[in-house]
């Protein structure tokens, strides 16, 4: 206690300059880290320039997504043990090398009439993977540093500000491209290489955890003294439960209790099937993780819902550029590349804003469902699934690029809502103590759904793309230096509508699973309310 008294005056205030600078630096890093959502703004031009198929183009986009989802546990562990400096350095290098490599290959192009070699395509995939690795390193460092630099009561606000930068990144960069570089893909890629890496180089000097003032001992501190700062692992966006103020938890390195104190006798409850495989906790939340998680039915329900809905979102996000070009070319025989690129940028901007809005609204809706309607949060997944269904049905019906924004905005809100709703549901079902670990497992689901749906979409586009010998189409302008008719489907929504039928059915399955899971959770809560055996910690 003497040490804490001596150093009290050295701790910056909660609204001190150091803390605010750290927050602003974290927002800057987040803006640089959200550029994976802008892939579709340059993907068609990249494919046409390098003479690669839509399927190959989707592989490049999926490499970026894989870099984000797979690297989370690795970067999170490094941030926990070594701080943000190493991940931020990695983000700087990944962004600079990744986008510079893509630009270099775009500028070099391919020999007329031939595709790039297998080795060059593999290098292109690696560059895409690097952009994903950099994105996770950046946003993970920004959120973790913010969570450690502000008290629990301010976590939701401060991390929300950081995540808003991540969600609006694609809007910012696509707007810049639309205003300053219309139709100039090479310059746009150069902008991505420099504008994502150089600010992170600056952030290396300002994004550092700021120590918190010591807390006063409370009723729960009798046995442990003042709380120590809990190291945050991989964080989860927009956890808005009023009873849960932290957004990240430590994994193996943390021995301090998150809420309350650990039982002194170290006892645990008798193992029973399902959720009762967890130790009793003073916060009344289960503690399901590791092998117990993989034996739990609810985990597979969440995993499948995530795979179906997120896979649908990734497919649409990675291909919105091709969709907009197909609709534009269908109704504009006199193809104008600059005008087409403006429609691409508009779709990316709409998607980005919708993503941002969805992340915010889903938290508010989730709180309303639980606190006002007194229903399980799982019902919010029914709303999210319904939004995905509306987006896919709208995209199937739209035949003009001028109205495509309706489907894009709905998809953006649905995609953002998915990430805003799931974390708090995972806390309710599996507990807070191992949230980072459990969330990391759940976010492996997009690797399944995203790969299946995106590859399916790419092959469908390729099947409808005219061959060189096909001269039935009258669009003869060029895109990215290559003949449009050789590398782009020109027949409007027929290019992709069969893929949307598949994802529409997938979203309906997700809605059915969400409804079943929510109803089952409500039955468990009612049973507990009537004083019966705690069925909340059991699988029915």
SULBELRA-V183614 format. One record per backbone hydrogen bond with DSSP energy under -0.5 kcal/mol. NH is the residue of the N-H (numbers start at 0). CO is the residue of the C=O. If there is no record, write none. Layout:
# SULBELRA-V183614
NH;CO
NH;CO
This chain:
# SULBELRA-V183614
4;0
5;1
6;2
7;3
7;4
9;6
10;6
10;7
15;12
19;15
20;16
21;17
22;18
23;19
24;20
25;21
26;22
27;23
28;24
29;25
30;26
31;27
32;28
33;29
33;30
34;31
36;33
37;34
38;35
40;37
41;37
41;38
42;38
43;39
45;41
46;42
47;43
48;44
49;45
50;46
51;46
56;52
57;53
58;54
59;55
60;56
61;57
62;58
63;59
64;60
65;61
66;62
67;63
68;64
69;65
70;66
74;70
75;71
76;72
77;73
78;74
79;75
80;76
81;77
82;77
82;78
86;82
87;83
88;84
89;85
90;86
91;87
92;88
93;89
94;90
95;91
96;92
97;93
98;94
99;95
100;96
101;97
102;98
103;99
104;100
105;101
106;102
107;103
108;104
109;48
113;110
115;49
120;116
121;117
122;118
123;119
124;120
125;121
126;122
127;123
128;124
129;125
130;126
131;127
132;128
133;129
134;130
135;131
136;132
137;133
138;134
139;135
140;136
141;137
142;138
143;139
144;140
145;141
146;142
147;143
148;144
148;145
149;145
153;150
154;151
157;153
158;154
159;155
160;156
161;157
162;158
163;159
164;160
165;161
166;162
167;163
168;165
171;167
172;168
173;169
174;170
175;171
176;172
177;173
178;174
179;175
180;175
180;176
183;180
184;182
187;183
188;184
189;185
190;186
191;187
192;188
193;189
194;190
195;191
196;192
197;193
200;196
201;197
202;198
203;199
204;201
205;202
206;202
207;205
210;208
220;217
221;218
224;220
232;248
235;246
239;237
243;240
265;262
275;272
275;536
276;273
277;274
283;280
287;429
288;286
291;288
292;289
293;289
294;290
294;291
295;292
299;295
300;296
301;297
302;298
303;299
304;300
305;301
306;302
307;303
308;304
309;305
310;305
310;306
311;307
312;308
313;309
314;310
315;311
316;312
317;313
318;314
318;315
319;315
319;316
322;318
323;319
324;320
325;321
326;322
327;323
328;324
329;325
330;326
331;327
334;332
336;334
339;335
340;336
341;337
342;338
343;339
344;340
345;341
346;342
347;343
348;344
349;345
350;346
351;347
352;348
353;349
354;350
355;351
356;352
357;353
358;354
359;355
360;356
361;357
362;358
363;359
364;360
365;361
366;362
367;363
368;364
369;365
370;366
371;366
371;367
372;367
374;368
378;375
379;376
380;377
381;377
381;378
382;378
383;379
384;380
385;381
386;382
387;383
388;384
389;385
390;386
391;387
392;388
393;389
394;390
395;391
396;392
397;393
402;399
403;400
405;402
406;402
407;403
408;404
409;405
410;406
411;407
412;408
413;409
414;410
415;411
416;412
417;413
418;414
419;415
420;416
421;417
422;418
424;420
425;421
426;422
427;423
428;424
429;425
430;425
430;426
434;431
437;433
438;434
439;435
440;436
441;437
442;438
443;440
444;441
446;443
447;443
447;444
448;444
449;445
450;445
450;446
451;447
452;448
453;449
454;450
455;451
456;452
457;453
458;454
459;455
460;456
461;457
462;458
463;459
463;460
464;460
464;461
469;466
470;468
475;473
478;481
481;478
483;476
485;482
486;482
486;483
487;483
491;325
493;490
494;491
495;492
496;492
498;495
499;495
500;496
501;497
502;498
503;499
504;500
505;501
506;502
507;503
508;504
509;505
510;506
511;507
512;508
513;509
514;510
515;511
516;512
517;513
518;514
519;515
520;516
521;517
522;518
523;519
524;520
525;521
526;522
527;523
528;524
529;525
530;527
531;526
534;532
536;533
537;534
